[in-house]
Amino acid sequence: MKNFKSRYFEDYKLNEEINHSVPRTITDGDVSCYLASTGSRFSLNYSIEFSKKLGFKSTPIDDVLLFHLVFGRTVPDLSLNAVANLGYAGVIFHNPAFVGDTVTASSKIIGLKQNSNGKTGTVYVKSIGKNQNGEIILSYYRWLMMRKRKEGIVNSYEDIVPKLPVKVSTSDFSIPSSLKTTEPSGFRISLEIVRNSKAA
């Protein structure tokens, strides 16, 4: 049986900021388990020599693994009592993360809406993951269906549904300044397009 010790819909307040507990240090074991379970074979994430030739200090961890590590920090405060995750938007990987980095997460409540069944409500959040230096490594929007503590529609309640990003703009792409892009030429041209769009 699920342990319902987390929050209910009524426990969230608009614009509330939550600093999620339990930071997580990334280990070689995390990377090994992820590789073994997913079969991912991206050279950037699994070859130290390849990563260093591109200018990275070490091998950056896979983006999906990073997402799960940040997402996992938010579960006790956001989705332990959730009926369902309803969607994600505006997922941006700002900076690479490496083995040895410590990940923390925070979330801001940006919208709240009662559902017509009177049993649940929808909570909209923006979550941010940072490393031990306070640098943002990931941000995303998420909305989830939460159980209500007490069933029924509260007529005086004002539903707030935020406007969520429909796409991630190329101007939001983060290209590490140390990245070496001399080969191949097509890759270099693509990066220059992204950099120029950020400068515009």
Sequence and secondary structure as in RCSB ss.txt:
>XXXX:A:sequence
MKNFKSRYFEDYKLNEEINHSVPRTITDGDVSCYLASTGSRFSLNYSIEFSKKLGFKSTPIDDVLLFHLVFGRTV
PDLSLNAVANLGYAGVIFHNPAFVGDTVTASSKIIGLKQNSNGKTGTVYVKSIGKNQNGEIILSYYRWLMMRKRK
EGIVNSYEDIVPKLPVKVSTSDFSIPSSLKTTEPSGFRISLEIVRNSKAA
>XXXX:A:secstr
     S  GGG  TT EEE S  EE  HHHHHHHHHHH    HHHH HHHHHHTT SS B  HHHHHHHHHHHHH
HHHTTTEEEEEEEEEEEE S  BTT EEEEEEEEEEEEE TTSSEEEEEEEEEEE TTS EEEEEEEEEEEE SS
 S  TT   B     SS  GGG    TT    SSHHHHHHHHHHHHHHH 
